[in-house]
Amino acid sequence: MNPLRRLMATAALCALAAAPLMASAQQLTVSAAASLTEAFREIGTRFEAHKPGAAVRFNFAASGVLIQQIVQGAPVDVFVSADQETMDRGVKEKVLDAATRRDFAGNTVVMVAPAQGAAVPATLADLAKPEVRRIAVGKLATVPVGRYTKQVLDAARLWEPLEPKLVYADSVRQVLDYVARGEVEAGFVYRTDAELMKDKVRVLLAAQGHTPVTYPAAVVSDSRQAALAREFVNFLFTTEAQGVLARYGFSKP
């Protein structure tokens, strides 16, 4: 046989042999709150180990942004939010299967400042001092930690006085970056995020006065991998997955 034809024939045989594997592979797309990034990447790897042939692809961003994408038709199988309000919206919009909704983790909101900085507010009231010029918070419309922060500052009657100082971020990770780079004097993030950059930010206090931070997960109504999506949600409650979450600082819901 002509060497070129032999090469082409070999390539064709390889493609045919690989076809069943490609067809059997199940790709699961999970849209999850940005604060879950590191923990979920590890959980995804562990889930794949338990489900040969399954591949988990993650999309991490602010919960409000993710649910907007799903409402607009993004092909997603599992949605995981950092708050109940965003999950409620998805259920109301009928893009999530309410029967699969489950809370699997909790967190804490903390006030942080740059590890190296002159102005260090020790209390919420200190945020009103002139030396504190900028405070990073999540956008209220799309970032759950922003809404938790508003609850905290509202309870302390500080939201309106501090509004001129507020710098709005697209996600909790952007808030963390602003603080870590010293672009603001303070910010509000989850304790798990602060732990990731404890060499660059310092936790000043645990915020009080907000609703409990809980993370719900649910299967997307139009998921093409609904059975596998349910398995992923259930996997979040296994001892293995809960151990990963605990190691990254998440609490029980």
Short mmCIF file of the C-alpha atoms (twelve columns), coordinates in Angstrom:
data_MODEL
# 
_entry.id   MODEL 
# 
loop_
_atom_site.group_PDB 
_atom_site.id 
_atom_site.type_symbol 
_atom_site.label_atom_id 
_atom_site.label_alt_id 
_atom_site.label_comp_id 
_atom_site.label_asym_id 
_atom_site.label_seq_id 
_atom_site.Cartn_x 
_atom_site.Cartn_y 
_atom_site.Cartn_z 
_atom_site.pdbx_PDB_model_num 
ATOM 1   C CA . MET A 1   0.000   0.000  0.000  1 
ATOM 2   C CA . ASN A 2   1.125   3.517  -0.740 1 
ATOM 3   C CA . PRO A 3   2.729   4.966  2.456  1 
ATOM 4   C CA . LEU A 4   0.457   7.996  2.361  1 
ATOM 5   C CA . ARG A 5   -2.634  5.807  2.007  1 
ATOM 6   C CA . ARG A 6   -1.367  3.560  4.809  1 
ATOM 7   C CA . LEU A 7   -0.990  6.634  7.058  1 
ATOM 8   C CA . MET A 8   -4.470  7.849  6.163  1 
ATOM 9   C CA . ALA A 9   -5.953  4.417  6.812  1 
ATOM 10  C CA . THR A 10  -4.235  4.218  10.193 1 
ATOM 11  C CA . ALA A 11  -5.545  7.652  11.134 1 
ATOM 12  C CA . ALA A 12  -9.057  6.651  10.115 1 
ATOM 13  C CA . LEU A 13  -8.877  3.480  12.216 1 
ATOM 14  C CA . CYS A 14  -7.670  5.487  15.219 1 
ATOM 15  C CA . ALA A 15  -10.557 7.922  14.792 1 
ATOM 16  C CA . LEU A 16  -13.045 5.064  14.609 1 
ATOM 17  C CA . ALA A 17  -11.559 3.469  17.703 1 
ATOM 18  C CA . ALA A 18  -11.773 6.736  19.609 1 
ATOM 19  C CA . ALA A 19  -15.348 7.485  18.554 1 
ATOM 20  C CA . PRO A 20  -17.027 5.176  21.122 1 
ATOM 21  C CA . LEU A 21  -14.944 6.754  23.881 1 
ATOM 22  C CA . MET A 22  -15.904 10.259 22.782 1 
ATOM 23  C CA . ALA A 23  -19.545 9.273  22.529 1 
ATOM 24  C CA . SER A 24  -19.529 7.707  25.995 1 
ATOM 25  C CA . ALA A 25  -17.828 10.680 27.653 1 
ATOM 26  C CA . GLN A 26  -20.270 12.789 29.673 1 
ATOM 27  C CA . GLN A 27  -19.405 16.447 30.114 1 
ATOM 28  C CA . LEU A 28  -20.997 18.187 33.068 1 
ATOM 29  C CA . THR A 29  -21.012 21.987 33.191 1 
ATOM 30  C CA . VAL A 30  -21.207 23.466 36.685 1 
ATOM 31  C CA . SER A 31  -21.695 27.216 37.202 1 
ATOM 32  C CA . ALA A 32  -20.588 28.013 40.747 1 
ATOM 33  C CA . ALA A 33  -20.008 31.027 42.989 1 
ATOM 34  C CA . ALA A 34  -16.481 32.431 42.730 1 
ATOM 35  C CA . SER A 35  -15.732 31.751 46.399 1 
ATOM 36  C CA . LEU A 36  -15.931 28.003 45.690 1 
ATOM 37  C CA . THR A 37  -13.231 28.001 42.998 1 
ATOM 38  C CA . GLU A 38  -10.397 26.118 44.703 1 
ATOM 39  C CA . ALA A 39  -12.593 23.714 46.682 1 
ATOM 40  C CA . PHE A 40  -14.751 22.827 43.675 1 
ATOM 41  C CA . ARG A 41  -11.801 22.223 41.384 1 
ATOM 42  C CA . GLU A 42  -10.621 19.563 43.807 1 
ATOM 43  C CA . ILE A 43  -14.128 18.184 44.285 1 
ATOM 44  C CA . GLY A 44  -14.552 18.017 40.507 1 
ATOM 45  C CA . THR A 45  -11.404 15.907 40.179 1 
ATOM 46  C CA . ARG A 46  -12.597 13.572 42.904 1 
ATOM 47  C CA . PHE A 47  -16.049 13.266 41.306 1 
ATOM 48  C CA . GLU A 48  -14.460 12.349 37.973 1 
ATOM 49  C CA . ALA A 49  -12.457 9.635  39.736 1 
ATOM 50  C CA . HIS A 50  -15.703 8.119  40.980 1 
ATOM 51  C CA . LYS A 51  -17.381 8.461  37.561 1 
ATOM 52  C CA . PRO A 52  -15.077 7.147  34.818 1 
ATOM 53  C CA . GLY A 53  -15.973 8.804  31.533 1 
ATOM 54  C CA . ALA A 54  -17.374 11.916 33.189 1 
ATOM 55  C CA . ALA A 55  -15.690 15.303 32.753 1 
ATOM 56  C CA . VAL A 56  -16.614 18.287 34.915 1 
ATOM 57  C CA . ARG A 57  -16.206 21.780 33.463 1 
ATOM 58  C CA . PHE A 58  -16.572 24.746 35.811 1 
ATOM 59  C CA . ASN A 59  -17.685 28.310 35.241 1 
ATOM 60  C CA . PHE A 60  -16.877 30.486 38.263 1 
ATOM 61  C CA . ALA A 61  -18.250 34.006 38.683 1 
ATOM 62  C CA . ALA A 62  -20.600 36.081 40.839 1 
ATOM 63  C CA . SER A 63  -23.798 34.156 41.557 1 
ATOM 64  C CA . GLY A 64  -26.000 36.849 39.998 1 
ATOM 65  C CA . VAL A 65  -23.992 36.835 36.779 1 
ATOM 66  C CA . LEU A 66  -24.216 33.054 36.536 1 
ATOM 67  C CA . ILE A 67  -27.984 32.916 36.988 1 
ATOM 68  C CA . GLN A 68  -28.370 35.632 34.332 1 
ATOM 69  C CA . GLN A 69  -26.387 33.447 31.932 1 
ATOM 70  C CA . ILE A 70  -28.635 30.460 32.675 1 
ATOM 71  C CA . VAL A 71  -31.820 32.515 32.239 1 
ATOM 72  C CA . GLN A 72  -30.455 33.648 28.871 1 
ATOM 73  C CA . GLY A 73  -29.990 30.037 27.770 1 
ATOM 74  C CA . ALA A 74  -26.397 29.168 28.665 1 
ATOM 75  C CA . PRO A 75  -25.911 25.353 28.502 1 
ATOM 76  C CA . VAL A 76  -25.358 24.575 32.187 1 
ATOM 77  C CA . ASP A 77  -26.136 21.426 34.181 1 
ATOM 78  C CA . VAL A 78  -25.662 22.475 37.821 1 
ATOM 79  C CA . PHE A 79  -25.961 25.903 39.436 1 
ATOM 80  C CA . VAL A 80  -24.365 26.653 42.806 1 
ATOM 81  C CA . SER A 81  -25.009 29.978 44.525 1 
ATOM 82  C CA . ALA A 82  -23.425 31.778 47.471 1 
ATOM 83  C CA . ASP A 83  -26.856 32.852 48.703 1 
ATOM 84  C CA . GLN A 84  -30.488 31.825 48.802 1 
ATOM 85  C CA . GLU A 85  -31.814 34.948 47.067 1 
ATOM 86  C CA . THR A 86  -30.107 34.158 43.765 1 
ATOM 87  C CA . MET A 87  -31.234 30.538 43.927 1 
ATOM 88  C CA . ASP A 88  -34.791 31.746 44.612 1 
ATOM 89  C CA . ARG A 89  -34.612 33.812 41.436 1 
ATOM 90  C CA . GLY A 90  -33.588 30.791 39.392 1 
ATOM 91  C CA . VAL A 91  -36.476 28.753 40.779 1 
ATOM 92  C CA . LYS A 92  -38.918 31.609 40.109 1 
ATOM 93  C CA . GLU A 93  -37.639 31.897 36.531 1 
ATOM 94  C CA . LYS A 94  -38.193 28.123 36.205 1 
ATOM 95  C CA . VAL A 95  -34.631 27.531 35.006 1 
ATOM 96  C CA . LEU A 96  -33.790 25.356 38.026 1 
ATOM 97  C CA . ASP A 97  -35.303 22.093 39.246 1 
ATOM 98  C CA . ALA A 98  -36.541 23.102 42.709 1 
ATOM 99  C CA . ALA A 99  -36.844 19.468 43.782 1 
ATOM 100 C CA . THR A 100 -33.046 19.070 43.530 1 
ATOM 101 C CA . ARG A 101 -32.186 22.191 45.552 1 
ATOM 102 C CA . ARG A 102 -30.008 21.447 48.595 1 
ATOM 103 C CA . ASP A 103 -27.812 23.482 50.965 1 
ATOM 104 C CA . PHE A 104 -24.368 21.899 51.331 1 
ATOM 105 C CA . ALA A 105 -22.046 24.497 52.946 1 
ATOM 106 C CA . GLY A 106 -21.825 27.699 54.956 1 
ATOM 107 C CA . ASN A 107 -19.409 30.604 55.318 1 
ATOM 108 C CA . THR A 108 -18.699 33.801 57.275 1 
ATOM 109 C CA . VAL A 109 -18.362 37.407 56.105 1 
ATOM 110 C CA . VAL A 110 -15.259 39.191 57.404 1 
ATOM 111 C CA . MET A 111 -13.827 42.690 57.137 1 
ATOM 112 C CA . VAL A 112 -10.277 42.699 55.804 1 
ATOM 113 C CA . ALA A 113 -7.495  45.210 55.231 1 
ATOM 114 C CA . PRO A 114 -4.173  45.036 53.374 1 
ATOM 115 C CA . ALA A 115 -1.515  43.147 55.326 1 
ATOM 116 C CA . GLN A 116 0.775   46.130 54.844 1 
ATOM 117 C CA . GLY A 117 -1.053  49.403 55.381 1 
ATOM 118 C CA . ALA A 118 -1.089  52.467 57.562 1 
ATOM 119 C CA . ALA A 119 -4.830  52.868 58.079 1 
ATOM 120 C CA . VAL A 120 -6.216  49.836 59.866 1 
ATOM 121 C CA . PRO A 121 -9.874  50.144 60.896 1 
ATOM 122 C CA . ALA A 122 -10.356 48.034 64.007 1 
ATOM 123 C CA . THR A 123 -14.145 48.373 64.100 1 
ATOM 124 C CA . LEU A 124 -16.972 49.086 61.686 1 
ATOM 125 C CA . ALA A 125 -17.218 52.591 63.115 1 
ATOM 126 C CA . ASP A 126 -13.570 53.192 62.166 1 
ATOM 127 C CA . LEU A 127 -14.564 52.934 58.505 1 
ATOM 128 C CA . ALA A 128 -15.997 56.436 58.824 1 
ATOM 129 C CA . LYS A 129 -12.591 57.909 59.727 1 
ATOM 130 C CA . PRO A 130 -10.973 60.196 57.119 1 
ATOM 131 C CA . GLU A 131 -7.921  57.939 56.691 1 
ATOM 132 C CA . VAL A 132 -10.190 55.207 55.358 1 
ATOM 133 C CA . ARG A 133 -10.866 56.555 51.874 1 
ATOM 134 C CA . ARG A 134 -12.014 53.477 49.934 1 
ATOM 135 C CA . ILE A 135 -13.945 50.362 50.968 1 
ATOM 136 C CA . ALA A 136 -14.438 47.484 48.520 1 
ATOM 137 C CA . VAL A 137 -17.810 45.726 48.433 1 
ATOM 138 C CA . GLY A 138 -19.512 43.408 45.970 1 
ATOM 139 C CA . LYS A 139 -22.083 44.834 43.547 1 
ATOM 140 C CA . LEU A 140 -25.491 44.578 45.172 1 
ATOM 141 C CA . ALA A 141 -27.317 43.390 42.064 1 
ATOM 142 C CA . THR A 142 -25.112 40.407 41.293 1 
ATOM 143 C CA . VAL A 143 -22.660 39.646 44.119 1 
ATOM 144 C CA . PRO A 144 -24.114 37.988 47.249 1 
ATOM 145 C CA . VAL A 145 -21.300 39.180 49.534 1 
ATOM 146 C CA . GLY A 146 -22.283 42.729 48.550 1 
ATOM 147 C CA . ARG A 147 -25.806 42.181 49.830 1 
ATOM 148 C CA . TYR A 148 -24.499 40.560 53.021 1 
ATOM 149 C CA . THR A 149 -22.225 43.578 53.481 1 
ATOM 150 C CA . LYS A 150 -25.121 46.004 53.082 1 
ATOM 151 C CA . GLN A 151 -27.042 44.105 55.765 1 
ATOM 152 C CA . VAL A 152 -24.044 44.419 58.085 1 
ATOM 153 C CA . LEU A 153 -23.593 48.145 57.491 1 
ATOM 154 C CA . ASP A 154 -27.334 48.815 57.594 1 
ATOM 155 C CA . ALA A 155 -27.501 47.126 61.010 1 
ATOM 156 C CA . ALA A 156 -24.699 49.419 62.187 1 
ATOM 157 C CA . ARG A 157 -26.401 52.442 60.517 1 
ATOM 158 C CA . LEU A 158 -23.293 53.006 58.445 1 
ATOM 159 C CA . TRP A 159 -24.330 52.210 54.876 1 
ATOM 160 C CA . GLU A 160 -25.481 55.709 53.912 1 
ATOM 161 C CA . PRO A 161 -22.604 57.551 55.633 1 
ATOM 162 C CA . LEU A 162 -20.075 55.241 53.935 1 
ATOM 163 C CA . GLU A 163 -21.612 55.200 50.445 1 
ATOM 164 C CA . PRO A 164 -19.237 57.870 49.034 1 
ATOM 165 C CA . LYS A 165 -16.298 55.623 49.945 1 
ATOM 166 C CA . LEU A 166 -17.623 52.404 48.444 1 
ATOM 167 C CA . VAL A 167 -15.851 50.768 45.505 1 
ATOM 168 C CA . TYR A 168 -18.065 48.153 43.850 1 
ATOM 169 C CA . ALA A 169 -16.531 44.907 42.598 1 
ATOM 170 C CA . ASP A 170 -17.798 42.318 40.097 1 
ATOM 171 C CA . SER A 171 -17.155 39.374 42.440 1 
ATOM 172 C CA . VAL A 172 -15.915 38.552 45.920 1 
ATOM 173 C CA . ARG A 173 -12.538 37.682 44.391 1 
ATOM 174 C CA . GLN A 174 -12.272 41.161 42.900 1 
ATOM 175 C CA . VAL A 175 -12.957 42.631 46.345 1 
ATOM 176 C CA . LEU A 176 -10.136 40.442 47.676 1 
ATOM 177 C CA . ASP A 177 -7.796  41.607 44.902 1 
ATOM 178 C CA . TYR A 178 -8.533  45.273 45.593 1 
ATOM 179 C CA . VAL A 179 -7.608  44.774 49.248 1 
ATOM 180 C CA . ALA A 180 -4.561  42.579 48.552 1 
ATOM 181 C CA . ARG A 181 -3.140  45.171 46.151 1 
ATOM 182 C CA . GLY A 182 -3.703  47.983 48.645 1 
ATOM 183 C CA . GLU A 183 -6.087  49.822 46.328 1 
ATOM 184 C CA . VAL A 184 -8.587  50.169 49.177 1 
ATOM 185 C CA . GLU A 185 -8.196  50.480 52.935 1 
ATOM 186 C CA . ALA A 186 -10.803 47.803 53.723 1 
ATOM 187 C CA . GLY A 187 -13.204 45.334 52.136 1 
ATOM 188 C CA . PHE A 188 -15.736 42.627 52.916 1 
ATOM 189 C CA . VAL A 189 -15.172 39.053 51.757 1 
ATOM 190 C CA . TYR A 190 -15.831 35.524 52.958 1 
ATOM 191 C CA . ARG A 191 -13.456 34.061 55.520 1 
ATOM 192 C CA . THR A 192 -12.523 31.316 53.051 1 
ATOM 193 C CA . ASP A 193 -11.348 33.935 50.548 1 
ATOM 194 C CA . ALA A 194 -9.308  35.781 53.164 1 
ATOM 195 C CA . GLU A 195 -7.560  32.514 54.057 1 
ATOM 196 C CA . LEU A 196 -6.320  32.158 50.484 1 
ATOM 197 C CA . MET A 197 -4.393  35.433 50.741 1 
ATOM 198 C CA . LYS A 198 -3.512  35.604 54.426 1 
ATOM 199 C CA . ASP A 199 -0.037  36.803 53.456 1 
ATOM 200 C CA . LYS A 200 -1.569  39.837 51.716 1 
ATOM 201 C CA . VAL A 201 -4.720  40.602 53.721 1 
ATOM 202 C CA . ARG A 202 -5.562  40.510 57.396 1 
ATOM 203 C CA . VAL A 203 -8.923  39.734 58.933 1 
ATOM 204 C CA . LEU A 204 -10.045 42.565 61.199 1 
ATOM 205 C CA . LEU A 205 -13.376 41.228 62.390 1 
ATOM 206 C CA . ALA A 206 -16.168 38.792 61.676 1 
ATOM 207 C CA . ALA A 207 -19.181 40.736 60.429 1 
ATOM 208 C CA . GLN A 208 -22.465 40.537 62.307 1 
ATOM 209 C CA . GLY A 209 -26.030 41.405 61.384 1 
ATOM 210 C CA . HIS A 210 -26.410 39.574 58.067 1 
ATOM 211 C CA . THR A 211 -28.459 36.534 57.135 1 
ATOM 212 C CA . PRO A 212 -26.545 33.234 57.402 1 
ATOM 213 C CA . VAL A 213 -24.252 32.558 54.446 1 
ATOM 214 C CA . THR A 214 -25.370 29.251 52.949 1 
ATOM 215 C CA . TYR A 215 -24.565 27.669 49.601 1 
ATOM 216 C CA . PRO A 216 -27.410 25.899 47.749 1 
ATOM 217 C CA . ALA A 217 -26.948 23.732 44.653 1 
ATOM 218 C CA . ALA A 218 -29.575 22.677 42.112 1 
ATOM 219 C CA . VAL A 219 -29.859 20.944 38.746 1 
ATOM 220 C CA . VAL A 220 -30.644 23.230 35.809 1 
ATOM 221 C CA . SER A 221 -34.046 22.410 34.316 1 
ATOM 222 C CA . ASP A 222 -32.742 22.124 30.735 1 
ATOM 223 C CA . SER A 223 -29.677 20.058 31.646 1 
ATOM 224 C CA . ARG A 224 -28.759 17.472 29.018 1 
ATOM 225 C CA . GLN A 225 -27.023 15.474 31.745 1 
ATOM 226 C CA . ALA A 226 -29.750 15.617 34.387 1 
ATOM 227 C CA . ALA A 227 -28.936 12.236 35.974 1 
ATOM 228 C CA . LEU A 228 -25.226 13.033 36.191 1 
ATOM 229 C CA . ALA A 229 -26.044 16.521 37.471 1 
ATOM 230 C CA . ARG A 230 -28.083 15.024 40.315 1 
ATOM 231 C CA . GLU A 231 -25.178 12.726 41.123 1 
ATOM 232 C CA . PHE A 232 -22.845 15.722 41.353 1 
ATOM 233 C CA . VAL A 233 -25.200 17.560 43.712 1 
ATOM 234 C CA . ASN A 234 -25.471 14.429 45.862 1 
ATOM 235 C CA . PHE A 235 -21.686 14.024 45.820 1 
ATOM 236 C CA . LEU A 236 -21.360 17.383 47.593 1 
ATOM 237 C CA . PHE A 237 -22.802 15.715 50.700 1 
ATOM 238 C CA . THR A 238 -20.397 12.790 50.788 1 
ATOM 239 C CA . THR A 239 -17.772 12.560 53.509 1 
ATOM 240 C CA . GLU A 240 -15.100 13.037 50.848 1 
ATOM 241 C CA . ALA A 241 -16.516 16.272 49.431 1 
ATOM 242 C CA . GLN A 242 -17.424 17.676 52.833 1 
ATOM 243 C CA . GLY A 243 -13.847 17.000 53.946 1 
ATOM 244 C CA . VAL A 244 -12.529 19.076 51.034 1 
ATOM 245 C CA . LEU A 245 -14.914 21.918 51.843 1 
ATOM 246 C CA . ALA A 246 -13.907 21.855 55.524 1 
ATOM 247 C CA . ARG A 247 -10.222 21.985 54.588 1 
ATOM 248 C CA . TYR A 248 -10.877 25.170 52.602 1 
ATOM 249 C CA . GLY A 249 -12.697 26.693 55.579 1 
ATOM 250 C CA . PHE A 250 -16.347 26.122 54.685 1 
ATOM 251 C CA . SER A 251 -18.729 25.141 57.476 1 
ATOM 252 C CA . LYS A 252 -21.774 22.928 57.574 1 
ATOM 253 C CA . PRO A 253 -24.917 24.738 56.326 1 
# 
